[in-house]
Each structure stands twice: as structure tokens, then as C-alpha cells.
Amino acid sequence: MKSLIIALLLSTSTFAANQKAICGKEDDRTLSYKKEVGRVLETLESTHGCTMTMVGPSCALSAGHCVPILNLVEFNTPTSIDSILQHSADEDIYEVDKASIVWSKGFGTDYAVFKLHPNSITQELAGNVQGFLNISYAKVKRGTDLKMFGHGTSADPQGNHSQQLSLGTLKKIKSSGLMYHKMDATSGSSGSAILLADTGEIIGIHTHNGCKEIFKSNRSTAISKNIKLQQAIKDCLQSEK
């Protein structure tokens, strides 16, 4: 009981600290079950992580500042119980190929491209089982409708670190590659793929919060403005052929 109380207090305080990442008066995220999107954890004892998305049979994307914990990925994550994250089945847990990681860290250049090893039980590649999303390298206009799936903190006891869907719009993209968007995100949402709402194609990676700060929006890395990121993705996908 004591550990449960501590977990609840920590999740509540963490969420309160991340209200700066909620872009409206309320958190509008809803529980989601996007198979191609996984939760990044350092170990199975971890209580906090990041988010990643499959872009090929073994290739995936996340945020560069998530690299220190980029060890395990869980798909088909169950909803949390009393704000405590629940782990996926062993068949849905994959180890990261640490030698494959190509990454960068900085505003507008925060990304990680990497591969997952086959599942230790099924010997299947994650993308072949969970599916993967396509990349768009094209420029995107301001006001474009977006969506994002992430595993952020939440005041909802079921939603805390469970997968959630955020909806919003693109605010602007700077020449540096820094992309501003108006979608709710909290700690743990880092690494979430930014998707075009109409096609589901990936145009960026969520990296930093700030909707209630001077930026008035959350921040991400735009694929269209990052040549090195584009090349890392293409190299990874080419290696799978």
C-alpha cells in the first residue's frame, strides 16, 4: 500500500509539473492502441520512459535525448492500473540494437534512428508483427492538422504512461528544423512521431514541451529540414533490403 501511495504521489506531481505541455485548458488526450507505436524503457523495473515508432521491419524513430534509456521497447501496452504502468506480453517486448543507433540532440536536431532485435520468443521483427508507418519528406504548411501517439504522464489513473492520442495543428517550422505544434504532450511523450492527420505519414519527432511557456506551443524536430536525419532514415531502411 505504501508503494502504491508513493507511486500515485509521484505521478500526480509529475503531471502537475508538465501542465506547461497541455495546449488548452484541459488535457484532451484519449487512450489509444496504435500498434506501430511503442513505449521505450531502460529496464522492466523502470517507471518512466519515452515513445518510439516503427518505420520499417526493424527500423524505428525516437528522440535523441531518449538514447540513455533506449534499451527495451514494449508494444500493445496495457492501460495503467492506479497510475502504475503495466507491462506488455513478452512476445511484444523487443531489445534495441544499440550498435545501430544514429542520433543527435538539440532543439530542432533531436532525433534517434535505430533498429530493434527480433523478439526473443517469436524471433519475429517488430515491424513485421506490429506494422510500420511511412515517412513524408515534403514541406508542411502552417495550420496543417496533426496527430500524435505517445506514452506520457497523465492524471488519469488508466492513462498514466499508457498510450494516448493527441490531436492539434502545426504552428510553424524554422529553418533550423525546430517545429512548433499545438498538441498535448507530457513527460514520456518524447520521441512520439508527429503524423499528418489525413495520411498518417510521419513528418517529425516530438522532443520538448512548452505550450504554457513563451513558445505557446510544444516543440519537435522536423524531418523536412534535417538532411542528416533524412539520410539516417534512408540508410536504415536501405539496410533492410
MDAnalysis code that builds the backbone (N, CA, C; Angstrom):
import MDAnalysis as mda
import numpy as np

u = mda.Universe.empty(723, n_residues=241, atom_resindex=np.repeat(np.arange(241), 3), trajectory=True)
u.add_TopologyAttr("name", ["N", "CA", "C"] * 241)
u.add_TopologyAttr("resid", np.arange(1, 242))
u.add_TopologyAttr("resname", ["MET", "LYS", "SER", "LEU", "ILE", "ILE", "ALA", "LEU", "LEU", "LEU", "SER", "THR", "SER", "THR", "PHE", "ALA", "ALA", "ASN", "GLN", "LYS", "ALA", "ILE", "CYS", "GLY", "LYS", "GLU", "ASP", "ASP", "ARG", "THR", "LEU", "SER", "TYR", "LYS", "LYS", "GLU", "VAL", "GLY", "ARG", "VAL", "LEU", "GLU", "THR", "LEU", "GLU", "SER", "THR", "HIS", "GLY", "CYS", "THR", "MET", "THR", "MET", "VAL", "GLY", "PRO", "SER", "CYS", "ALA", "LEU", "SER", "ALA", "GLY", "HIS", "CYS", "VAL", "PRO", "ILE", "LEU", "ASN", "LEU", "VAL", "GLU", "PHE", "ASN", "THR", "PRO", "THR", "SER", "ILE", "ASP", "SER", "ILE", "LEU", "GLN", "HIS", "SER", "ALA", "ASP", "GLU", "ASP", "ILE", "TYR", "GLU", "VAL", "ASP", "LYS", "ALA", "SER", "ILE", "VAL", "TRP", "SER", "LYS", "GLY", "PHE", "GLY", "THR", "ASP", "TYR", "ALA", "VAL", "PHE", "LYS", "LEU", "HIS", "PRO", "ASN", "SER", "ILE", "THR", "GLN", "GLU", "LEU", "ALA", "GLY", "ASN", "VAL", "GLN", "GLY", "PHE", "LEU", "ASN", "ILE", "SER", "TYR", "ALA", "LYS", "VAL", "LYS", "ARG", "GLY", "THR", "ASP", "LEU", "LYS", "MET", "PHE", "GLY", "HIS", "GLY", "THR", "SER", "ALA", "ASP", "PRO", "GLN", "GLY", "ASN", "HIS", "SER", "GLN", "GLN", "LEU", "SER", "LEU", "GLY", "THR", "LEU", "LYS", "LYS", "ILE", "LYS", "SER", "SER", "GLY", "LEU", "MET", "TYR", "HIS", "LYS", "MET", "ASP", "ALA", "THR", "SER", "GLY", "SER", "SER", "GLY", "SER", "ALA", "ILE", "LEU", "LEU", "ALA", "ASP", "THR", "GLY", "GLU", "ILE", "ILE", "GLY", "ILE", "HIS", "THR", "HIS", "ASN", "GLY", "CYS", "LYS", "GLU", "ILE", "PHE", "LYS", "SER", "ASN", "ARG", "SER", "THR", "ALA", "ILE", "SER", "LYS", "ASN", "ILE", "LYS", "LEU", "GLN", "GLN", "ALA", "ILE", "LYS", "ASP", "CYS", "LEU", "GLN", "SER", "GLU", "LYS"])
u.atoms.positions = np.array([
    [0.831, -1.201, 0.000],
    [0.000, 0.000, 0.000],
    [0.869, 1.256, 0.000],
    [1.974, 1.219, 0.791],
    [2.858, 2.380, 0.850],
    [3.442, 2.691, -0.513],
    [3.880, 1.643, -1.257],
    [4.466, 1.862, -2.579],
    [3.441, 2.420, -3.546],
    [2.181, 1.969, -3.408],
    [1.125, 2.468, -4.270],
    [0.881, 3.949, -4.033],
    [0.853, 4.355, -2.754],
    [0.643, 5.760, -2.414],
    [1.769, 6.621, -2.970],
    [3.011, 6.133, -2.825],
    [4.165, 6.871, -3.346],
    [4.069, 7.019, -4.854],
    [3.687, 5.929, -5.536],
    [3.564, 5.974, -6.998],
    [2.514, 6.985, -7.421],
    [1.399, 7.021, -6.700],
    [0.343, 7.969, -7.034],
    [0.798, 9.400, -6.827],
    [1.509, 9.646, -5.734],
    [2.003, 10.990, -5.456],
    [3.000, 11.436, -6.516],
    [3.896, 10.530, -6.910],
    [4.897, 10.873, -7.915],
    [4.254, 11.159, -9.261],
    [3.292, 10.313, -9.663],
    [2.653, 10.530, -10.957],
    [1.861, 11.816, -10.966],
    [1.210, 12.153, -9.848],
    [0.424, 13.376, -9.770],
    [1.318, 14.604, -9.825],
    [2.431, 14.579, -9.082],
    [3.337, 15.730, -9.070],
    [4.029, 15.899, -10.408],
    [4.364, 14.768, -11.060],
    [4.992, 14.846, -12.376],
    [4.049, 15.452, -13.389],
    [2.785, 15.028, -13.342],
    [1.805, 15.566, -14.282],
    [1.586, 17.050, -14.050],
    [1.529, 17.459, -12.785],
    [1.330, 18.876, -12.481],
    [2.471, 19.709, -13.036],
    [3.671, 19.172, -12.960],
    [4.840, 19.890, -13.473],
    [4.816, 19.990, -14.986],
    [4.045, 19.100, -15.629],
    [4.007, 19.088, -17.087],
    [2.770, 19.751, -17.659],
    [2.027, 20.483, -16.845],
    [0.873, 21.201, -17.360],
    [1.280, 22.226, -18.416],
    [2.544, 22.642, -18.396],
    [3.042, 23.571, -19.410],
    [2.979, 22.957, -20.807],
    [2.794, 21.634, -20.876],
    [2.751, 20.964, -22.168],
    [1.334, 20.722, -22.653],
    [0.335, 21.079, -21.841],
    [-1.059, 20.952, -22.254],
    [-1.443, 22.243, -22.977],
    [-1.886, 22.117, -24.225],
    [-2.032, 23.290, -25.089],
    [-3.365, 24.013, -24.974],
    [-4.286, 23.492, -24.209],
    [-5.553, 24.169, -23.975],
    [-5.852, 24.212, -22.488],
    [-7.106, 24.423, -22.165],
    [-7.483, 24.471, -20.755],
    [-7.441, 23.093, -20.106],
    [-7.694, 22.066, -20.895],
    [-7.728, 20.706, -20.377],
    [-6.884, 19.776, -21.232],
    [-6.488, 18.658, -20.644],
    [-5.776, 17.611, -21.359],
    [-6.798, 16.855, -22.209],
    [-6.690, 16.985, -23.526],
    [-7.667, 16.390, -24.434],
    [-7.235, 15.039, -24.987],
    [-6.150, 14.499, -24.487],
    [-5.693, 13.213, -24.997],
    [-6.663, 12.086, -24.631],
    [-6.737, 11.094, -25.501],
    [-7.585, 9.929, -25.259],
    [-6.744, 8.657, -25.370],
    [-7.141, 7.615, -24.669],
    [-6.428, 6.349, -24.736],
    [-6.434, 5.826, -26.173],
    [-5.304, 5.271, -26.599],
    [-5.187, 4.764, -27.965],
    [-4.404, 3.457, -27.978],
    [-4.472, 2.775, -29.117],
    [-3.851, 1.452, -29.226],
    [-3.214, 1.292, -30.609],
    [-2.370, 2.246, -30.955],
    [-1.683, 2.228, -32.247],
    [-0.555, 1.208, -32.194],
    [-0.673, 0.127, -32.972],
    [0.263, -0.991, -32.862],
    [1.689, -0.613, -33.236],
    [1.844, 0.336, -34.165],
    [3.188, 0.681, -34.644],
    [3.979, 1.524, -33.645],
    [3.330, 1.998, -32.598],
    [3.948, 2.898, -31.613],
    [4.233, 2.141, -30.326],
    [5.473, 2.262, -29.834],
    [5.877, 1.541, -28.636],
    [6.361, 2.454, -27.522],
    [6.479, 1.863, -26.349],
    [6.985, 2.577, -25.166],
    [8.426, 2.164, -24.902],
    [9.307, 3.161, -24.781],
    [10.731, 2.928, -24.520],
    [10.968, 2.889, -23.007],
    [11.697, 1.870, -22.552],
    [12.075, 1.772, -21.142],
    [13.540, 1.372, -21.032],
    [14.162, 1.799, -19.949],
    [15.546, 1.379, -19.697],
    [15.581, -0.070, -19.224],
    [14.702, -0.417, -18.291],
    [14.563, -1.787, -17.797],
    [13.080, -2.046, -17.522],
    [12.732, -3.275, -17.243],
    [11.350, -3.606, -16.911],
    [10.983, -3.162, -15.504],
    [11.952, -2.641, -14.771],
    [11.678, -2.062, -13.455],
    [11.466, -0.550, -13.549],
    [11.677, 0.013, -14.729],
    [11.547, 1.462, -14.903],
    [10.087, 1.892, -14.746],
    [9.903, 3.084, -14.190],
    [8.556, 3.633, -14.019],
    [8.312, 4.820, -14.946],
    [9.248, 5.069, -15.842],
    [9.147, 6.220, -16.732],
    [9.934, 5.934, -17.999],
    [9.477, 6.471, -19.133],
    [10.185, 6.199, -20.371],
    [9.987, 7.246, -21.436],
    [10.078, 6.822, -22.696],
    [9.864, 7.667, -23.867],
    [8.934, 6.933, -24.822],
    [8.827, 7.441, -26.030],
    [7.966, 6.844, -27.049],
    [8.766, 6.657, -28.331],
    [8.427, 5.645, -29.110],
    [9.080, 5.404, -30.408],
    [8.054, 4.895, -31.404],
    [8.425, 4.939, -32.699],
    [7.528, 4.492, -33.761],
    [8.305, 3.690, -34.797],
    [7.742, 2.582, -35.232],
    [8.358, 1.765, -36.267],
    [8.185, 2.430, -37.631],
    [9.272, 2.414, -38.431],
    [9.224, 2.964, -39.793],
    [9.669, 1.923, -40.820],
    [9.941, 0.704, -40.382],
    [10.359, -0.380, -41.254],
    [10.274, -1.688, -40.492],
    [10.647, -2.802, -41.092],
    [10.606, -4.089, -40.393],
    [11.372, -4.096, -39.073],
    [12.522, -3.406, -39.037],
    [13.278, -3.303, -37.783],
    [13.660, -1.870, -37.436],
    [13.487, -0.924, -38.364],
    [13.895, 0.467, -38.154],
    [12.845, 1.262, -37.381],
    [13.313, 2.178, -36.538],
    [12.414, 2.948, -35.690],
    [12.955, 4.349, -35.456],
    [12.063, 5.246, -34.968],
    [12.407, 6.630, -34.647],
    [12.041, 6.951, -33.208],
    [12.864, 7.804, -32.589],
    [12.532, 8.376, -31.287],
    [13.313, 9.681, -31.157],
    [13.369, 10.212, -29.946],
    [14.119, 11.451, -29.692],
    [15.551, 11.138, -29.275],
    [16.469, 12.013, -29.649],
    [17.867, 11.804, -29.291],
    [18.114, 11.822, -27.797],
    [17.372, 12.669, -27.052],
    [17.618, 12.730, -25.618],
    [17.069, 11.509, -24.888],
    [16.388, 10.607, -25.621],
    [15.919, 9.352, -25.040],
    [16.971, 8.244, -25.130],
    [18.073, 8.475, -25.839],
    [19.085, 7.446, -26.058],
    [19.604, 6.813, -24.765],
    [19.817, 7.567, -23.670],
    [20.317, 6.932, -22.448],
    [19.432, 5.807, -21.904],
    [18.131, 5.819, -22.218],
    [17.251, 4.759, -21.735],
    [16.772, 3.863, -22.874],
    [17.366, 3.992, -24.036],
    [16.911, 3.273, -25.225],
    [17.420, 1.830, -25.187],
    [16.769, 1.012, -24.371],
    [17.153, -0.388, -24.209],
    [16.056, -1.361, -24.616],
    [14.845, -1.116, -24.125],
    [13.718, -2.008, -24.387],
    [12.556, -1.230, -24.988],
    [11.774, -1.906, -25.816],
    [10.562, -1.306, -26.383],
    [9.393, -2.267, -26.183],
    [8.288, -1.729, -25.658],
    [7.064, -2.507, -25.454],
    [5.978, -2.032, -26.411],
    [5.332, -2.971, -27.083],
    [4.197, -2.665, -27.945],
    [2.917, -3.203, -27.316],
    [1.783, -2.697, -27.806],
    [0.485, -3.128, -27.285],
    [0.437, -3.004, -25.762],
    [0.855, -1.846, -25.277],
    [0.935, -1.631, -23.834],
    [-0.459, -1.615, -23.196],
    [-0.632, -2.339, -22.099],
    [-1.915, -2.323, -21.398],
    [-2.147, -0.962, -20.745],
    [-3.397, -0.631, -20.445],
    [-3.665, 0.586, -19.692],
    [-3.123, 0.423, -18.276],
    [-2.763, 1.528, -17.662],
    [-2.205, 1.502, -16.313],
    [-3.280, 1.173, -15.275],
    [-2.852, 0.699, -14.133],
    [-3.748, 0.421, -13.011],
    [-3.333, 1.303, -11.848],
    [-4.233, 2.151, -11.382],
    [-3.925, 3.094, -10.293],
    [-2.663, 3.884, -10.598],
    [-2.526, 4.328, -11.831],
    [-1.416, 5.155, -12.328],
    [-0.098, 4.403, -12.467],
    [-0.088, 3.104, -12.211],
    [1.136, 2.312, -12.316],
    [1.144, 1.591, -13.661],
    [2.194, 1.803, -14.457],
    [2.249, 1.217, -15.794],
    [2.269, -0.305, -15.716],
    [1.612, -0.912, -16.675],
    [1.560, -2.365, -16.792],
    [2.354, -2.791, -18.024],
    [3.104, -3.868, -17.901],
    [3.991, -4.271, -18.984],
    [3.273, -5.110, -20.042],
    [3.819, -5.068, -21.221],
    [3.292, -5.839, -22.346],
    [3.663, -7.314, -22.185],
    [3.023, -8.144, -22.996],
    [3.376, -9.559, -23.025],
    [4.802, -9.712, -23.546],
    [5.475, -10.768, -23.134],
    [6.869, -10.996, -23.542],
    [7.017, -11.008, -25.056],
    [5.981, -11.481, -25.759],
    [6.036, -11.541, -27.224],
    [5.995, -10.162, -27.859],
    [5.660, -9.127, -27.081],
    [5.574, -7.756, -27.595],
    [6.698, -6.863, -27.066],
    [7.735, -7.455, -26.497],
    [8.873, -6.701, -25.966],
    [10.120, -7.007, -26.805],
    [10.800, -5.952, -27.236],
    [11.966, -6.087, -28.116],
    [13.158, -5.323, -27.538],
    [14.350, -5.851, -27.752],
    [15.572, -5.171, -27.338],
    [16.074, -4.277, -28.473],
    [16.626, -3.126, -28.089],
    [17.198, -2.200, -29.064],
    [18.581, -2.674, -29.489],
    [18.856, -2.610, -30.765],
    [20.193, -2.885, -31.293],
    [21.034, -1.633, -31.046],
    [21.773, -1.631, -29.956],
    [22.500, -0.428, -29.534],
    [23.522, 0.016, -30.580],
    [24.089, -0.926, -31.301],
    [25.117, -0.592, -32.296],
    [24.523, 0.139, -33.496],
    [23.206, 0.075, -33.647],
    [22.570, 0.670, -34.830],
    [22.152, 2.123, -34.626],
    [22.228, 2.617, -33.402],
    [21.671, 3.938, -33.088],
    [22.455, 5.069, -33.766],
    [21.738, 5.910, -34.491],
    [22.268, 7.161, -35.055],
    [21.442, 8.273, -34.432],
    [22.117, 9.204, -33.752],
    [21.324, 10.177, -33.013],
    [21.981, 11.547, -32.943],
    [21.165, 12.517, -32.553],
    [21.616, 13.894, -32.359],
    [20.733, 14.509, -31.286],
    [21.243, 15.495, -30.596],
    [20.473, 16.114, -29.525],
    [20.596, 17.625, -29.596],
    [19.476, 18.321, -29.596],
    [19.444, 19.777, -29.659],
    [18.098, 20.224, -30.182],
    [17.734, 21.468, -29.962],
    [16.453, 21.970, -30.432],
    [16.406, 21.968, -31.956],
    [15.503, 21.190, -32.508],
    [15.374, 21.085, -33.950],
    [16.248, 20.015, -34.570],
    [17.144, 19.432, -33.771],
    [18.023, 18.368, -34.276],
    [18.033, 17.183, -33.307],
    [16.943, 17.020, -32.591],
    [16.839, 15.987, -31.556],
    [16.159, 14.760, -32.156],
    [16.932, 13.721, -32.452],
    [16.355, 12.521, -33.057],
    [17.223, 11.301, -32.774],
    [16.616, 10.138, -32.896],
    [17.326, 8.862, -32.823],
    [16.710, 7.924, -33.855],
    [17.550, 7.342, -34.690],
    [17.151, 6.332, -35.661],
    [17.874, 5.047, -35.277],
    [17.157, 3.948, -35.187],
    [17.770, 2.720, -34.684],
    [16.977, 1.498, -35.135],
    [17.538, 0.326, -34.840],
    [16.874, -0.930, -35.142],
    [16.541, -1.689, -33.855],
    [15.555, -2.565, -33.959],
    [15.213, -3.468, -32.868],
    [15.633, -4.884, -33.250],
    [16.145, -5.623, -32.269],
    [16.433, -7.033, -32.488],
    [15.117, -7.804, -32.612],
    [15.133, -8.967, -33.243],
    [13.926, -9.799, -33.265],
    [13.496, -10.151, -31.843],
    [12.216, -10.378, -31.654],
    [11.711, -10.766, -30.340],
    [12.370, -12.077, -29.902],
    [12.745, -12.168, -28.651],
    [13.495, -13.326, -28.153],
    [12.679, -14.611, -28.146],
    [11.352, -14.491, -28.157],
    [10.492, -15.682, -28.133],
    [10.050, -16.073, -29.537],
    [9.509, -15.097, -30.278],
    [8.970, -15.394, -31.613],
    [10.005, -15.340, -32.718],
    [11.139, -14.650, -32.447],
    [12.185, -14.417, -33.454],
    [11.678, -13.589, -34.633],
    [10.559, -12.900, -34.445],
    [9.996, -12.041, -35.484],
    [10.464, -10.603, -35.307],
    [10.575, -9.869, -36.432],
    [10.903, -8.455, -36.379],
    [9.667, -7.649, -35.991],
    [9.889, -6.586, -35.222],
    [8.771, -5.796, -34.706],
    [7.890, -5.246, -35.819],
    [8.504, -4.701, -36.868],
    [7.735, -4.101, -37.944],
    [6.901, -5.098, -38.725],
    [7.354, -6.338, -38.778],
    [6.595, -7.367, -39.479],
    [5.380, -7.819, -38.675],
    [5.452, -7.641, -37.353],
    [4.356, -8.052, -36.474],
    [3.442, -6.874, -36.149],
    [4.041, -5.761, -35.752],
    [3.270, -4.594, -35.304],
    [2.913, -3.644, -36.445],
    [3.634, -3.767, -37.562],
    [3.450, -2.838, -38.666],
    [4.374, -1.635, -38.538],
    [4.395, -0.784, -39.550],
    [5.232, 0.425, -39.511],
    [4.579, 1.518, -40.335],
    [4.992, 2.768, -40.063],
    [4.413, 3.936, -40.720],
    [5.374, 4.506, -41.754],
    [4.818, 5.188, -42.731],
    [5.615, 5.799, -43.791],
    [6.088, 7.192, -43.400],
    [7.187, 7.621, -44.017],
    [7.780, 8.938, -43.784],
    [7.396, 9.880, -44.914],
    [7.122, 11.141, -44.575],
    [6.965, 12.186, -45.588],
    [8.127, 13.163, -45.437],
    [8.825, 13.417, -46.529],
    [9.954, 14.349, -46.519],
    [9.540, 15.719, -47.064],
    [8.282, 15.865, -47.400],
    [7.793, 17.101, -48.012],
    [7.589, 18.207, -46.981],
    [7.620, 19.448, -47.452],
    [7.349, 20.589, -46.586],
    [5.872, 20.601, -46.201],
    [5.603, 21.104, -44.997],
    [4.227, 21.118, -44.486],
    [3.827, 22.548, -44.144],
    [2.606, 22.932, -44.487],
    [2.142, 24.289, -44.260],
    [1.648, 24.508, -42.826],
    [1.761, 25.730, -42.398],
    [1.222, 26.137, -41.107],
    [-0.284, 25.881, -41.068],
    [-0.771, 25.394, -39.924],
    [-2.189, 25.121, -39.754],
    [-2.604, 23.720, -40.159],
    [-1.661, 22.935, -40.685],
    [-1.970, 21.562, -41.077],
    [-2.399, 20.749, -39.859],
    [-3.436, 19.944, -40.005],
    [-3.917, 19.093, -38.914],
    [-2.934, 17.958, -38.668],
    [-2.657, 17.720, -37.385],
    [-1.687, 16.704, -36.984],
    [-2.285, 15.768, -35.941],
    [-1.595, 14.638, -35.731],
    [-1.922, 13.755, -34.620],
    [-0.643, 13.106, -34.115],
    [-0.710, 12.609, -32.885],
    [0.486, 12.078, -32.248],
    [0.076, 11.025, -31.217],
    [0.804, 9.910, -31.194],
    [0.570, 8.857, -30.215],
    [1.775, 8.791, -29.275],
    [1.542, 8.888, -27.970],
    [2.653, 8.899, -27.025],
    [2.314, 8.226, -25.718],
    [3.339, 8.044, -24.891],
    [3.188, 7.374, -23.596],
    [3.549, 8.332, -22.461],
    [2.897, 9.476, -22.427],
    [3.210, 10.490, -21.433],
    [2.510, 10.287, -20.097],
    [2.936, 11.083, -19.122],
    [2.271, 11.076, -17.826],
    [0.860, 11.641, -17.974],
    [-0.014, 11.261, -17.058],
    [-1.399, 11.721, -17.106],
    [-2.006, 11.647, -15.712],
    [-2.940, 12.538, -15.439],
    [-3.675, 12.497, -14.179],
    [-4.697, 11.371, -14.172],
    [-4.992, 10.830, -15.355],
    [-5.908, 9.704, -15.479],
    [-5.203, 8.438, -14.984],
    [-5.724, 7.761, -13.969],
    [-5.066, 6.555, -13.436],
    [-4.859, 5.459, -14.470],
    [-5.727, 5.415, -15.492],
    [-5.558, 4.442, -16.566],
    [-4.602, 4.939, -17.639],
    [-4.544, 6.245, -17.807],
    [-3.768, 6.817, -18.905],
    [-2.325, 7.132, -18.596],
    [-1.937, 7.121, -17.332],
    [-0.572, 7.486, -16.964],
    [0.438, 6.510, -17.565],
    [1.230, 6.986, -18.525],
    [2.227, 6.196, -19.257],
    [1.614, 5.138, -20.154],
    [0.281, 5.110, -20.268],
    [-0.359, 4.287, -21.293],
    [-0.278, 5.048, -22.614],
    [-0.650, 4.398, -23.709],
    [-0.610, 5.113, -24.991],
    [-1.814, 6.040, -25.118],
    [-1.537, 7.280, -25.575],
    [-2.584, 8.294, -25.724],
    [-2.489, 8.957, -27.095],
    [-3.629, 9.339, -27.627],
    [-3.710, 10.064, -28.891],
    [-3.905, 11.549, -28.631],
    [-3.070, 12.372, -29.281],
    [-3.196, 13.830, -29.216],
    [-3.537, 14.358, -30.612],
    [-4.404, 15.345, -30.668],
    [-4.768, 15.991, -31.927],
    [-4.444, 17.478, -31.847],
    [-4.066, 18.077, -32.968],
    [-3.747, 19.500, -32.969],
    [-3.308, 19.970, -34.338],
    [-2.577, 21.080, -34.373],
    [-2.157, 21.678, -35.637],
    [-0.685, 22.085, -35.609],
    [-0.142, 22.239, -36.789],
    [1.225, 22.734, -36.948],
    [1.227, 24.252, -36.815],
    [2.113, 24.778, -35.984],
    [2.208, 26.227, -35.823],
    [3.222, 26.828, -36.799],
    [4.452, 26.304, -36.784],
    [5.460, 26.766, -37.733],
    [6.661, 25.847, -37.700],
    [7.492, 25.936, -38.757],
    [8.756, 25.208, -38.830],
    [9.858, 26.206, -39.145],
    [10.884, 26.241, -38.304],
    [12.008, 27.142, -38.525],
    [13.048, 26.476, -39.419],
    [13.912, 27.285, -40.011],
    [14.945, 26.759, -40.898],
    [15.908, 25.839, -40.155],
    [15.989, 25.997, -38.842],
    [16.868, 25.169, -38.015],
    [16.356, 23.748, -37.864],
    [15.096, 23.517, -38.271],
    [14.488, 22.204, -38.098],
    [13.578, 22.124, -36.898],
    [13.508, 23.208, -36.114],
    [12.632, 23.233, -34.947],
    [11.193, 23.454, -35.404],
    [10.329, 22.518, -35.058],
    [8.926, 22.574, -35.453],
    [8.055, 22.778, -34.218],
    [7.130, 23.749, -34.302],
    [6.217, 24.048, -33.204],
    [4.840, 23.462, -33.528],
    [4.252, 22.787, -32.551],
    [2.932, 22.198, -32.779],
    [2.042, 22.403, -31.556],
    [0.739, 22.329, -31.793],
    [-0.245, 22.535, -30.735],
    [-0.955, 21.220, -30.437],
    [-0.211, 20.272, -29.854],
    [-0.777, 19.010, -29.409],
    [-0.345, 18.760, -27.975],
    [-1.262, 18.266, -27.162],
    [-0.940, 17.989, -25.770],
    [0.137, 16.921, -25.675],
    [1.096, 17.138, -24.771],
    [2.172, 16.183, -24.546],
    [2.697, 16.393, -23.127],
    [3.185, 15.335, -22.521],
    [3.770, 15.435, -21.185],
    [5.037, 14.601, -21.137],
    [5.683, 14.585, -19.999],
    [6.895, 13.794, -19.836],
    [6.605, 12.332, -20.189],
    [7.414, 11.765, -21.052],
    [7.172, 10.416, -21.553],
    [6.676, 10.427, -22.986],
    [6.186, 11.603, -23.437],
    [5.758, 11.754, -24.832],
    [6.950, 11.951, -25.764],
    [8.108, 12.279, -25.201],
    [9.296, 12.498, -26.022],
    [9.547, 11.308, -26.941],
    [9.837, 11.601, -28.203],
    [10.084, 10.562, -29.181],
    [8.870, 10.206, -30.008],
    [7.693, 10.738, -29.617],
    [6.473, 10.454, -30.376],
    [6.585, 10.990, -31.796],
    [6.142, 10.211, -32.761],
    [6.146, 10.667, -34.145],
    [5.022, 11.675, -34.357],
    [5.336, 12.763, -35.072],
    [4.332, 13.746, -35.466],
    [3.768, 13.295, -36.811],
    [2.454, 13.062, -36.865],
    [1.826, 12.495, -38.053],
    [0.884, 13.487, -38.722],
    [0.822, 13.432, -40.041],
    [-0.207, 14.153, -40.771],
    [-1.542, 13.480, -40.467],
    [-2.526, 14.275, -40.064],
    [-3.803, 13.704, -39.646],
    [-4.501, 12.970, -40.783],
    [-4.342, 13.455, -42.020],
    [-5.086, 12.852, -43.124],
    [-4.440, 11.596, -43.695],
    [-3.108, 11.535, -43.724],
    [-2.439, 10.389, -44.342],
    [-1.760, 9.462, -43.337],
    [-1.483, 9.961, -42.118],
    [-0.784, 9.159, -41.126],
    [0.707, 9.080, -41.350],
    [1.231, 9.867, -42.313],
    [2.672, 9.870, -42.572],
    [3.407, 10.663, -41.496],
    [4.641, 10.261, -41.224],
    [5.452, 10.918, -40.197],
    [6.167, 12.131, -40.789],
    [6.049, 13.292, -40.121],
    [6.754, 14.492, -40.580],
    [7.728, 15.025, -39.526],
    [7.726, 14.446, -38.336],
    [8.615, 14.948, -37.289],
    [8.599, 14.077, -36.050],
    [9.360, 14.523, -35.039],
    [9.502, 13.792, -33.778],
    [9.324, 14.778, -32.634],
    [8.367, 14.511, -31.745],
    [8.155, 15.390, -30.593],
    [9.337, 15.274, -29.628],
    [9.816, 16.443, -29.157],
    [11.018, 16.430, -28.310],
    [10.925, 17.269, -27.041],
    [10.249, 18.434, -27.096],
    [10.259, 19.342, -25.948],
    [8.870, 19.942, -25.720],
    [8.542, 20.092, -24.450],
    [7.266, 20.706, -24.092],
    [7.401, 22.225, -24.004],
    [6.279, 22.933, -23.874],
    [6.358, 24.389, -23.766],
    [5.105, 25.140, -24.144],
    [3.949, 24.465, -24.151],
    [2.728, 25.137, -24.576],
    [2.330, 26.290, -23.651],
    [2.691, 26.244, -22.385],
    [2.318, 27.309, -21.454],
    [3.490, 28.253, -21.175],
    [4.576, 28.098, -21.965],
    [5.724, 28.982, -21.828],
    [5.655, 30.044, -22.925],
    [6.734, 30.766, -23.118],
    [6.747, 31.850, -24.100],
    [6.526, 31.337, -25.525],
    [6.808, 30.042, -25.739],
    [6.684, 29.481, -27.076],
    [5.215, 29.319, -27.478],
    [4.327, 29.133, -26.481],
    [2.899, 28.936, -26.724],
    [2.618, 27.693, -27.560],
    [3.574, 26.783, -27.610],
    [3.382, 25.530, -28.330],
    [4.455, 24.542, -27.894],
    [4.227, 23.266, -28.174],
    [5.238, 22.260, -27.918],
    [6.173, 22.163, -29.120],
    [7.332, 21.568, -28.906],
    [8.375, 21.620, -29.932],
    [8.801, 20.237, -30.389],
    [9.287, 20.177, -31.620],
    [9.667, 18.901, -32.205],
    [10.737, 19.107, -33.266],
    [11.194, 18.002, -33.824],
    [12.197, 18.009, -34.885],
    [11.523, 17.706, -36.215],
    [11.639, 18.608, -37.172],
    [11.007, 18.436, -38.484],
    [11.910, 17.620, -39.408],
    [11.377, 16.584, -40.015],
    [12.153, 15.756, -40.927],
    [12.525, 16.526, -42.194],
    [11.630, 17.365, -42.683],
    [11.871, 18.072, -43.945],
    [13.055, 19.023, -43.883],
    [13.437, 19.460, -42.697],
    [14.524, 20.442, -42.548],
    [15.837, 19.807, -42.072],
    [15.860, 18.491, -41.900],
    [17.052, 17.839, -41.347],
    [17.615, 16.817, -42.332],
    [18.623, 17.226, -43.083],
    [19.231, 16.361, -44.085],
    [19.867, 15.133, -43.438],
    [20.531, 15.327, -42.300],
    [21.195, 14.202, -41.636],
    [20.179, 13.190, -41.117],
    [19.066, 13.687, -40.606],
    [18.006, 12.793, -40.145],
    [17.417, 12.027, -41.326],
    [17.165, 12.722, -42.417],
    [16.641, 12.060, -43.612],
    [17.583, 10.945, -44.065],
    [18.884, 11.244, -44.065],
    [19.855, 10.257, -44.521],
    [19.915, 9.064, -43.579],
    [19.829, 9.324, -42.273],
    [19.853, 8.236, -41.288],
    [18.669, 7.296, -41.494],
    [17.497, 7.874, -41.762],
    [16.302, 7.068, -42.007],
    [16.477, 6.238, -43.274],
    [16.927, 6.886, -44.343],
    [17.091, 6.191, -45.622],
    [18.141, 5.093, -45.526],
    [19.228, 5.354, -44.798],
    [20.287, 4.349, -44.627],
    [19.749, 3.129, -43.869],
    [18.971, 3.402, -42.821],
    [18.415, 2.307, -42.029],
    [17.472, 1.457, -42.881],
    [16.584, 2.106, -43.618],
    [15.622, 1.390, -44.447],
    [16.311, 0.635, -45.578],
    [17.347, 1.253, -46.135],
    [18.088, 0.585, -47.221],
    [18.777, -0.671, -46.728],
    [19.265, -0.658, -45.499],
    [19.963, -1.808, -44.938],
    [19.043, -3.006, -44.725],
    [17.732, -2.764, -44.753],
    [16.781, -3.871, -44.555],
    [16.423, -4.577, -45.851],
    [16.847, -4.017, -46.987],
    [16.504, -4.613, -48.277],
    [17.448, -5.753, -48.636],
])
